[in-house]
Amino acid sequence: MATLSYPGLTANVKYLNDSTIYWKTTDEKDGVAEGTNRMVVKKIDDTKFFVSWIEKDGTTVSQIIDLEKKTVEAFLTFDDAKGKRIAQTLEGTYEVDK
């Protein structure tokens, strides 16, 4: 399990196996979302990983996780309230839960 902390959003993730992720997010208004998705993981080097998945609502999530620096950079694409596809980037911290 790991905790990813972004401005206004916390995500708890569990890597169920090499190709499946469970995630649960809580935003600053206590809004909760969760899901289990197939993911792709690519090792960049000994401490960095690229992780990506597509959620059931069509949201795409791509992350670069740096275990040495304990950081995560995320790129998301999703439909806004009017159905227009938009992109968002997030930077945060990455902590492996003990």
C-alpha positions in Angstrom: 0.0 0.0 0.0 1.0 3.6 -0.6 -0.3 7.0 0.2 -0.1 9.7 -2.5 -0.7 13.3 -1.2 -1.6 16.0 -3.8 -2.8 19.5 -3.1 -6.5 19.0 -2.1 -6.5 15.2 -2.7 -5.1 12.1 -1.0 -5.0 8.7 -2.7 -4.4 5.4 -1.1 -3.3 2.7 -3.5 -2.7 -1.0 -3.3 -0.9 -2.9 -6.1 -2.9 -6.2 -6.1 -0.5 -7.8 -8.6 1.8 -6.8 -11.5 -1.2 -5.6 -13.6 -4.0 -4.6 -11.1 -4.3 -1.5 -8.9 -6.9 -0.6 -6.3 -7.2 3.1 -5.5 -9.3 5.2 -3.2 -9.2 9.0 -3.3 -10.5 11.5 -0.7 -10.7 15.2 -1.6 -10.7 18.2 0.7 -14.5 18.2 0.8 -14.4 14.5 2.0 -15.6 13.3 -1.5 -14.5 9.7 -2.0 -14.0 7.8 -5.2 -12.5 4.3 -5.6 -11.9 1.6 -8.2 -9.9 -1.4 -9.2 -8.3 -1.2 -12.7 -5.8 -3.0 -14.9 -2.6 -1.0 -15.0 0.7 -0.9 -16.9 3.9 -0.5 -15.1 7.3 0.3 -16.7 10.5 0.5 -14.7 12.4 3.7 -15.7 15.4 3.0 -13.5 16.1 1.5 -10.0 14.0 4.1 -8.2 11.5 5.4 -10.8 8.4 3.8 -12.3 5.8 4.8 -14.9 2.3 3.6 -13.9 -0.8 4.1 -16.0 -4.4 3.0 -16.1 -7.9 3.9 -17.5 -10.7 4.2 -15.0 -14.3 3.0 -15.7 -15.5 6.6 -16.4 -12.8 7.0 -19.1 -10.4 9.0 -16.9 -6.8 8.2 -17.8 -4.1 8.4 -15.1 -0.4 8.3 -15.8 2.2 8.7 -13.0 5.9 8.9 -12.6 6.8 7.6 -9.2 10.2 8.3 -7.7 10.8 6.1 -4.7 14.1 7.7 -3.8 12.7 11.3 -3.7 9.3 10.1 -2.5 7.5 12.1 -5.2 4.8 11.4 -7.7 3.9 13.4 -10.9 0.5 12.6 -12.4 -1.1 13.4 -15.7 -4.9 12.9 -16.0 -7.4 13.3 -18.8 -11.1 13.3 -18.2 -14.4 14.8 -19.3 -15.5 18.0 -17.6 -19.1 18.7 -16.6 -19.9 19.7 -20.2 -18.3 16.6 -21.7 -15.2 18.3 -23.0 -12.0 16.4 -22.6 -9.5 18.2 -20.4 -6.1 17.5 -19.0 -4.7 18.1 -15.5 -1.2 17.6 -13.9 -0.6 17.0 -10.3 2.6 16.9 -8.2 2.7 15.3 -4.8 4.4 13.0 -2.3 4.6 9.2 -2.4 4.9 7.2 0.9 5.0 3.5 1.1 2.8 2.5 4.0 4.4 0.3 6.6 
